[in-house]
Amino acid sequence: MASPIYIQIHNRLRKAVEDGQWQVGDKIPSERELAIQFGVSRMTLRQAVQTLVEEGLLERRVGAGTYVANRKVQERVSGVTSFTELMEQAGKVPSSRTVSYHITTPSLSESEKLQLAPNEQILRMERIRFGNDEPICFEVATVPERLIRRFSKEDVTNSLYRVLEDEAGLKVGHAQQTVSAMTASERVAEYLNVKRSDPLLRLRQVSFLDDGTPFEYVRTQYVGNRFEFYLER
């Protein structure tokens, strides 16, 4: 199965950065120029660039274009907690709306983060997560297809962690997380009921089973005034 066009472009843009074609701080060509170069619509090109923004490789500067991002200082956060558990602990009723749900081929980033075998497929799902019916975050989650193939879409989207632990008999272990700031794209702003370019908290997380196997790669954008991270040393 061929990767979606925007994922193929994502891979080529990422490789251009990794190969040194664009250095940290460089402004990349405009969406119009890149769309012509790749022979795609600006909408498709924008989706490819946005995935790299969400991964922290590129950053948008309002009114100035898109640049190769600096590497951020990272803070280690311990523990693995699902969104459902977080909302319940806060006394809120968790819910989700699934925006997309596809079994497909992984991007280079997804394949590396999940340590996938060649030709292995993934589930990529986009969800808006709510607490008491208020949008809290927009989430793009990637899971190896082999882990969820016997479960229904409803089971997986309701609470992936509970399905893996209660139904598959797997034990969730630790996670690697990075938190940084970003601004809302037009698409995400609509999902989260905020304004375009409003500040968001971006969490990127790779979750592991207790045997060290990565099982989930998530890119989440939180509304800053509806969510906060708590760290305990």
Secondary structure, 3 states (H helix, E strand, C coil): CCCCHHHHHHHHHHHHHHCCCCCCCCECCCHHHHHHHHCCCHHHHHHHHHHHHHCCCEEEECCCEEEECCCCCCCCCCCCCCHHHHHHHCCCCEEEEEEEEEEECCCHHHHHHCCCCCCCCEEEEEEEEEECCEEEEEEEEEEEHHHHCCCCHHHHHHCHHHHHHHHCCCCEEEEEEEEEEEECCHHHHHHHCCCCCCEEEEEEEEEEECCCCEEEEEEEEEEHHHCCCCCCC
